[in-house]
Amino acid sequence: MSNVRSQQLRERRGEEPFAMPSTSERGVNVLFVCGRNQWRSPTAERIWRNHPGLSVRSAGTSASARHRVSSKDLHWAEVILVMEEEHKSQLLAEHSRTLGHKPIHVLDIPDEYEYMDPELVAHLKQSVGAVLGVE
């Protein structure tokens, strides 16, 4: 998906263009969220964990997630990237007070991949890079 297409999707959803918060030594705290924290969000965490401008974690929204999203995760996060609109809805329904006005971006990555699937890796590099303005 091109940067233009990503921007068009964000505009259609009513999301504001993202501006990276000013980074400290540790980088911007980014939380990746999918359903079970099994394939997509751990892949995103693995891809981006060594980026000098980011500090990353992953979690899931399901009760059966390997690591379920907690209030602690949400307090820590400066930016939240979810794989599907459903994950954003779940976060807002269950954690609206904790979330406040933190940016939540939907990456539109369906649950069709396994951990570190090359197509998933390419999709995550492109979409996360476009949202956060990083390479």
Secondary structure, DSSP 8 states (H G I E B T S, - for coil): --HHHHHHHHHHTT----------TT-EEEEEEESSSSSHHHHHHHHHTT-TTEEEEEEESSTT-SSB--HHHHHH-SEEEESSHHHHHHHHHHHHHHHTT--EEE----S---TT-HHHHHHHHHHHHHHHT--
